[in-house]
Amino acid sequence: MMADAILGVALAVVSAMVVITGWLAFHLLQSTGRILIRLEEVEERVSKRSNDDPVPSGFPVGTIASDFELPNLSGSHMTLSQWQGHRLLLIFFSPDCPYSRELLPALASLSTDSADSRPIPVIVTTGDAQENGLLVDRYALRGPVLLQEDWEVGARYQVTGTPMGYLIDERGATVSDLVVGPDALLTLLASSAIITNGVVPLRFGAGRTTPRPSRFWPDRPYAEPWPTDTGLAAGTAAPDFHLPRVDGSDEISIRDYRGRRVLLVFSDPACQPCNELAPELEQRHRAASDPQVLMVSRRDLEGNRAMIAHHNLTFPVVLQRHWEVSRDYGLLATPVAYLIDEAGVVAANAAIGSEAILALQASLAGRRPGPKEVVPNKN
């Protein structure tokens, strides 16, 4: 009897433990499910916010930069137009922005002489003269530093954070999209010597910046820094790609041109030199089938279809999503072209700018190079 009683108590305890364990497991799973659902909701909101966050647009390339007058740190007033005849990198800066301060050691090491082919860095900053003067003294900056009272000039230039800027040519027109982040600004400053003959850099966007109040801007890359070299060298195997045609007919790969020479042209419908180049390319494409022309463009379908219709282009135009193929070919700029030979090898150094591209195309008309010949870059 005693054994039966003990067994009964043991079974009761085990049963109770099973019930309690099941109850705990149920509630644990229920809580875990609620947590997972909550996490999914948070992720969805974060993802949606990230997708909806505005990307800085800025002025289109070719916009005449709006003149302004601001005091420098000594109180003398200076205007943007007084630098007409020189190239400028107009930098919007804040002494409270850690990413802006990353620019200072490199800027301090640059010559302010415009004869060295680099643009003159002109800083438009917030804050007071004393605060900015301490930074200027600390880093021994020699370039102009101009004080805006609040954000009146930045707002006029559609700048929403710091550091950002524009490259401005001798005529006072923008020759770059809005440049964003310290790395992109310094890369453009160091590389801009090759921005000649109508070469327009693609947008550098949202690297590390401090946004202006009331504007949320995540710290995520928008473009790779522009390489400091001049693209792929002759003799390099051309990187393959598969891109859709703008007309929607099919995809094209550079491998599709094996056995034929192709002039691979990187373009952008928002690039004025590209629009001036397009009808010339079309005219020569109709006159001679060698080399064949293949254009890699960017931005949206509608803009590219309008460009094709406007210039009556008959050679194929394919669309990269952002800059992924340009990056593989080593130059984030337009217009740029490469001659690819029958074996799929880069046969000439990059032709940078409209004149260089047309000169390269003209040099190829009616003649075919030998197997080891490299067509010289005419730029």
Secondary structure, 3 states (H helix, E strand, C coil): CHHHHHHHHHHHHHHHHHHHHHHHHHHHHHHHHHHHHHHHHHHHHHHHHHHHCCCCCCCCCCCECCCCEEEECCCCEEEHHHHCCCCEEEEEECCCCHHHHCCHHHHHCCCCCHHHCCCEEEEEECCCHHHHHHHHHHHCCCCCEEECCCCHHHHHCCCCEECEEEEECCCCEECCCCEECHHHHHHHHHHHHHCCCCCEECCCCCCCCEECCCCCCCCCCCCCCCCCCCCCCCCCECCCCEEEECCCCCEEEHHHHCCCCEEEEECCCCCHHHHHHHHHHHHHHHHCCCCEEEEEECCCHHHHHHHHHHHCCCCCEEECCCCHHHHHCCCCEECEEEEECCCCEECCCCEECHHHHHHHHHHHCCCCCCCCCCCCCCC
